[in-house]
Amino acid sequence: MKYILWIVFLAVLTSILSGFFLEVSYSEKLIGFGTCGLFFIWIPLFIYHHWKGKNPKDYMLTNENLDKMRNSQKRK
């Protein structure tokens, strides 16, 4: 998955940069496809890769987690 993320990121970056620097009639489409690829392909893959195997409840502010934080602050 790490290599797929790198390949997609490099393809998106290449598309955006070539749209900026090449003097072709479809340069705006290159920038647009690169931006869409970044937001609709790369970011969801990145989020999935980094959240795989983690419990989202560990990162939510529930009453139990708030009590844990309060108890850890009292000890210090």
C-alpha positions in Angstrom: 0.0 0.0 0.0 2.9 2.3 0.7 4.2 2.0 -2.8 0.8 2.6 -4.3 0.5 5.8 -2.3 3.9 6.9 -3.6 3.0 6.1 -7.2 -0.3 7.9 -7.1 1.2 10.9 -5.3 4.0 11.2 -7.9 1.4 10.9 -10.8 -0.7 13.6 -9.2 2.2 15.9 -8.6 3.5 15.3 -12.1 0.1 16.1 -13.6 -0.2 19.3 -11.7 3.3 20.5 -12.3 3.2 19.7 -16.0 0.0 21.6 -16.3 1.7 24.6 -14.8 4.9 24.5 -16.8 3.9 23.1 -20.2 2.5 25.4 -22.8 -0.2 23.1 -24.2 -3.9 23.6 -24.9 -4.9 21.1 -22.2 -2.8 22.4 -19.4 -5.8 23.4 -17.3 -7.2 19.9 -17.6 -3.9 18.4 -16.4 -4.1 20.7 -13.3 -7.7 19.8 -12.8 -7.2 16.0 -13.1 -4.2 16.2 -10.8 -6.2 18.1 -8.2 -9.2 15.6 -8.4 -6.8 12.7 -8.2 -5.3 14.2 -5.1 -8.6 14.7 -3.3 -10.6 11.8 -4.5 -7.9 9.0 -4.8 -4.8 9.8 -2.8 -6.3 11.3 0.3 -8.8 8.5 0.9 -6.1 5.9 0.3 -3.8 7.7 2.7 -6.4 7.9 5.4 -7.3 4.3 5.0 -3.7 3.2 5.2 -2.9 5.1 8.3 -6.2 4.3 10.2 -6.1 0.6 9.4 -6.1 -1.5 12.6 -6.8 1.4 14.9 -9.8 1.8 17.1 -11.6 5.1 16.5 -13.0 5.1 20.0 -9.5 5.7 21.4 -9.5 9.1 19.7 -13.1 10.2 20.7 -13.9 12.3 23.6 -16.1 10.0 25.6 -16.9 10.2 29.3 -14.5 7.3 29.9 -11.6 9.0 28.1 -12.3 12.3 29.8 -12.1 10.6 33.2 -8.8 9.1 32.2 -7.4 12.5 31.2 -8.6 14.1 34.4 -7.1 11.3 36.5 -3.8 11.6 34.7 -3.7 15.3 35.3 -4.4 14.9 39.0 -1.5 12.6 39.4 1.0 15.2 38.1 
